[in-house]
Amino acid sequence: MGEEKTRQVFGEYISVYDFLQSVADGSTVRLYYENRIPELELVNYNLNEDMERLLEEAELDESQEEKAGAGVFP
């Protein structure tokens, strides 16, 4: 549908240079993708306590604390 509309507006293509042709003539190199999931490690074992302390120091009301993420870390 989109390509047909483009031709209606702009007319027929003057030239078509596709991806495979660009790889064949060397102007584009192949892209290889390796799916990897990084291993995550919690480095702050006192995260909940630190969050509580920071929230107390900020002197937020209950609504503000909820928005800040209080109690998000089980």
C-alpha positions in Angstrom: 0.0 0.0 0.0 2.7 2.5 1.0 4.9 1.8 -2.0 1.9 2.1 -4.4 1.0 5.5 -2.8 4.7 6.6 -3.2 4.6 5.8 -6.9 1.3 7.6 -7.4 2.7 10.8 -5.8 6.3 10.7 -7.2 6.0 8.5 -10.3 8.1 5.5 -11.2 11.5 4.8 -9.7 14.5 6.2 -11.6 16.8 3.6 -10.0 16.5 0.8 -7.5 19.7 0.1 -5.4 18.9 -2.5 -2.8 20.8 -3.8 0.2 22.0 -7.0 -1.5 23.5 -5.0 -4.4 25.3 -2.7 -1.9 26.8 -5.7 -0.1 27.8 -7.2 -3.5 29.7 -4.1 -4.6 31.4 -3.6 -1.2 29.7 -0.3 -0.2 28.0 -2.1 2.7 29.4 -4.7 5.0 27.4 -7.5 6.5 26.2 -7.0 10.1 26.3 -10.0 12.4 24.2 -9.9 15.6 25.0 -12.0 18.6 22.2 -12.1 21.2 23.7 -12.0 24.7 22.1 -11.3 28.0 24.4 -9.6 30.5 24.7 -11.1 33.9 23.5 -8.7 36.6 24.7 -8.7 40.1 23.4 -6.7 43.1 26.4 -5.0 44.6 24.5 -3.0 47.2 23.2 -5.6 49.6 21.8 -2.8 51.8 19.6 -1.3 49.0 16.3 -1.4 51.0 17.9 0.2 54.0 19.6 2.8 52.0 16.4 3.6 50.1 14.5 4.0 53.4 17.2 6.2 54.8 17.2 8.4 51.7 13.4 8.7 51.8 13.4 9.7 55.4 16.1 12.3 54.9 14.1 13.8 52.0 11.2 14.3 54.4 8.6 13.2 51.8 4.9 12.7 52.5 3.4 9.2 51.9 2.2 10.1 48.4 5.6 11.4 47.4 7.3 8.3 48.9 5.1 6.0 46.9 5.9 7.9 43.7 9.6 7.7 44.6 9.4 3.9 44.7 9.2 3.1 48.4 8.6 -0.6 49.0 9.5 -1.5 45.4 12.4 -3.7 46.4 11.2 -6.9 48.0 
